[in-house]
Amino acid sequence: MTTPATTESRPAERRVIIRTVGMKKIYQRGMETTHALRGVDVEIYTGEFIVVMGPSGSGKSTFFNMIGALDSPSEGRTFIDEVDVAQLTAEELAFLRCRKIGYIFQSYNLIQYMTALENVTTPMAFGGVSPDEARSRGMELLELVGLKERWFHRPIEMSGGQQQRVAIARALANQPAILLCDEPTANLDHKTGDEILDILQRLNQERGVTIICATHDHRMMNICDRLMWIRDGAIERIANRNEVEVELASID
């Protein structure tokens, strides 16, 4: 894995790309009320690599749905590039999801009857990319994740790690500024997980993609800028990676 850049090596002036203000999410099922998020206030900057950790049921997935514009908060607001997501029409929301944000899921979510290239280029059709450009860009993305020679293979013909690589390439189809990763290494062996982490790190450092990962994988602590802990629907703590390293060193 490449040597992580320190937080201090990032550009001094960065703008906020995601901001939440008093964000709450409440689910009502019959007489039962669940407070999935309890007033989350957070700012994430362009080019950051953020790791979100917390136990199952802590609110990580709900938080991802909010900042990824996949769901709306019960209270509070979510801003992406200082645009209040709640004020967007359905068409504007679809455009935002298509062009601004890439999504990587734990279960890959590839279309089984499509080839790797077809999976990668499908989002480009919604982004208004011509077929010729889509094919060219798709092959470039598959080369980026080390699968150019397997462009014609379908998911059933690929390992889990290869499917996750295709999922990463697909997430980059429309050149998003933000990449949301939900447990991207959870279903992978240690070596393959390292390879996926290396790809994510290169995307962050070389392309400036803002990456936010929900994970239980402590290896991500070695490559992120900041760590965010969520517990019981609230932000328990946010720390720079080097602060955590000092704490761990003091324990040793």
C-alpha positions in Angstrom: 0.0 0.0 0.0 1.3 3.5 -0.8 2.5 5.7 2.0 -0.4 7.7 3.4 -0.3 11.5 3.1 -0.5 13.2 6.4 -3.3 15.6 7.2 -0.9 18.5 7.2 0.1 17.8 3.6 -3.4 18.6 2.4 -3.9 22.1 0.8 -4.3 24.7 3.5 -7.4 26.2 2.0 -10.3 23.8 1.4 -13.9 24.4 1.0 -16.7 22.5 2.7 -18.3 20.0 0.3 -20.8 18.4 2.7 -22.4 20.1 5.7 -25.2 18.9 7.9 -27.0 21.1 10.4 -29.1 19.6 13.2 -29.8 16.5 11.1 -32.3 14.1 12.6 -33.9 11.0 11.3 -36.9 9.5 13.1 -38.7 6.3 12.0 -42.2 5.5 13.2 -43.4 1.9 13.0 -46.7 1.6 14.7 -46.3 2.7 18.3 -42.5 2.3 18.1 -40.3 5.4 17.5 -36.7 5.0 16.5 -34.3 7.9 16.6 -31.7 6.9 14.0 -30.0 10.2 14.0 -30.1 12.7 16.8 -29.0 16.2 15.6 -25.8 15.6 13.6 -23.7 18.7 12.8 -20.6 17.9 10.7 -18.5 19.5 7.9 -16.5 17.5 5.4 -14.0 19.3 3.1 -13.0 18.7 -0.5 -10.3 16.1 -0.9 -10.7 14.6 2.5 -10.7 10.9 3.3 -13.1 10.3 6.1 -13.7 7.0 7.9 -17.0 6.6 9.8 -17.0 3.9 12.5 -19.5 2.7 15.0 -21.3 -0.5 16.1 -24.1 -2.0 14.1 -27.3 0.0 14.5 -25.4 3.1 15.5 -26.8 5.2 12.6 -23.9 4.9 10.1 -26.1 3.7 7.2 -28.7 6.3 7.9 -26.0 9.0 8.0 -24.8 7.8 4.6 -28.3 7.9 3.1 -28.6 11.5 4.3 -25.3 12.8 3.0 -25.7 10.8 -0.2 -29.1 12.4 -0.9 -30.7 9.0 -0.9 -33.1 10.0 1.9 -34.4 13.1 3.6 -33.9 14.0 7.2 -36.9 14.3 9.5 -35.4 17.6 10.9 -32.4 19.7 10.0 -30.7 20.2 6.7 -28.0 18.7 4.4 -25.9 20.8 2.1 -23.8 19.5 -0.8 -21.6 22.2 -2.3 -23.7 24.6 -0.2 -26.9 23.5 -2.0 -29.7 22.6 0.4 -30.7 19.1 -0.8 -34.2 19.5 0.6 -34.9 22.4 -1.8 -34.1 20.3 -4.9 -36.8 18.9 -7.2 -36.8 15.2 -8.0 -35.1 15.9 -11.3 -32.4 18.0 -9.7 -31.8 15.3 -7.0 -31.4 12.7 -9.7 -28.9 14.9 -11.5 -27.0 15.5 -8.2 -26.8 11.8 -7.5 -25.7 11.0 -11.0 -23.0 13.7 -11.4 -21.8 14.6 -8.0 -21.7 11.4 -6.0 -20.4 7.9 -6.6 -21.7 5.0 -4.4 -19.8 1.8 -3.5 -21.8 -0.9 -1.7 -20.7 -3.9 0.4 -22.7 -6.2 -1.8 -21.3 -4.8 -5.1 -24.9 -4.4 -6.7 -23.7 -5.3 -10.2 -26.1 -6.2 -12.9 -25.6 -9.9 -13.3 -26.3 -10.2 -17.0 -24.1 -7.3 -18.0 -20.3 -7.4 -18.7 -17.9 -5.5 -16.6 -17.8 -2.7 -19.2 -21.5 -2.5 -19.5 -21.9 -2.3 -15.7 -19.4 0.6 -15.7 -20.9 2.5 -18.6 -24.6 2.2 -17.6 -24.5 5.3 -15.3 -22.9 7.3 -18.2 -26.1 6.9 -20.2 -28.0 8.8 -17.5 -25.2 11.4 -17.5 -25.6 12.2 -21.2 -22.3 10.6 -22.3 -22.2 9.5 -25.9 -21.7 5.7 -26.5 -18.2 6.1 -28.0 -17.0 8.3 -25.1 -18.7 6.0 -22.6 -16.8 3.0 -24.0 -13.5 4.8 -24.0 -14.0 6.2 -20.5 -15.2 2.8 -19.3 -12.1 1.0 -20.5 -9.9 3.7 -18.9 -11.7 3.1 -15.6 -11.4 -0.7 -15.8 -7.7 -0.1 -16.5 -7.5 2.1 -13.4 -8.8 -0.8 -11.2 -6.7 -3.4 -13.0 -9.4 -5.1 -15.0 -9.0 -3.8 -18.5 -8.4 -7.4 -19.8 -11.6 -8.6 -18.2 -14.0 -6.1 -19.7 -16.2 -8.7 -21.3 -16.6 -10.9 -18.1 -19.9 -11.0 -16.2 -20.0 -10.8 -12.4 -20.5 -14.6 -12.1 -17.2 -15.1 -13.8 -15.3 -12.8 -11.3 -14.1 -13.1 -7.8 -15.5 -10.9 -5.0 -12.5 -8.6 -5.2 -12.9 -8.2 -9.0 -16.6 -7.4 -8.6 -15.7 -4.7 -6.1 -13.2 -3.3 -8.5 -15.9 -3.1 -11.2 -18.2 -1.4 -8.6 -15.5 1.2 -7.9 -15.0 1.8 -11.6 -18.8 2.2 -12.0 -18.9 4.6 -9.1 -16.4 6.8 -11.0 -18.4 6.7 -14.2 -19.5 10.3 -14.2 -16.4 11.7 -12.5 -18.0 12.4 -9.1 -16.4 14.7 -6.6 -17.6 12.5 -3.7 -17.3 8.8 -3.2 -19.4 7.1 -0.5 -18.2 3.6 0.4 -20.3 1.4 2.6 -18.1 -1.4 4.1 -16.1 -1.8 0.8 -13.8 -4.5 2.2 -16.2 -6.4 4.4 -16.7 -9.4 2.1 -13.1 -9.6 0.9 -10.0 -11.5 2.1 -7.2 -9.5 3.7 -5.0 -9.3 0.6 -7.9 -8.2 -1.7 -9.0 -5.7 0.9 -5.6 -4.2 0.9 -5.8 -3.8 -2.9 -9.2 -2.1 -2.6 -7.8 0.3 0.0 -4.9 1.1 -2.2 -7.2 2.0 -5.1 -9.3 4.2 -2.8 -6.2 5.9 -1.5 -4.9 6.6 -5.0 -8.3 8.1 -6.0 -8.1 10.4 -3.0 -4.5 11.5 -3.4 -4.1 11.6 -7.2 -7.6 12.7 -8.3 -8.7 14.6 -5.2 -11.9 12.7 -4.8 -13.5 13.2 -1.4 -14.0 9.8 0.1 -16.2 8.8 3.0 -16.1 5.2 4.2 -18.4 3.5 6.7 -16.4 0.6 7.9 -15.3 -1.8 10.7 -12.0 -2.3 9.0 -9.3 -0.7 11.2 -6.8 -0.7 8.3 -8.6 2.3 7.0 -7.3 4.3 10.0 -3.9 4.2 8.2 -5.0 6.0 5.1 -7.7 8.5 6.2 -7.5 12.1 7.2 -10.1 12.1 9.9 -12.1 9.5 11.8 -15.7 9.9 12.9 -17.4 7.8 15.5 -21.2 7.4 15.6 -23.0 5.9 18.5 -26.8 5.9 19.2 -27.4 8.2 16.2 -25.0 11.0 17.4 -21.5 11.9 16.6 -19.5 10.7 19.5 -16.1 12.0 18.4 -14.2 13.3 15.4 -10.4 13.1 15.4 -7.5 13.6 13.0 -5.7 10.4 12.1 -2.4 11.6 13.6 -4.2 12.3 17.0 -5.4 8.7 17.0 -2.0 7.4 16.2 -0.5 9.3 19.2 -3.2 7.8 21.4 -2.5 4.2 20.2 1.2 4.8 20.6 0.7 5.9 24.2 -1.2 2.6 24.9 1.7 0.6 23.6 
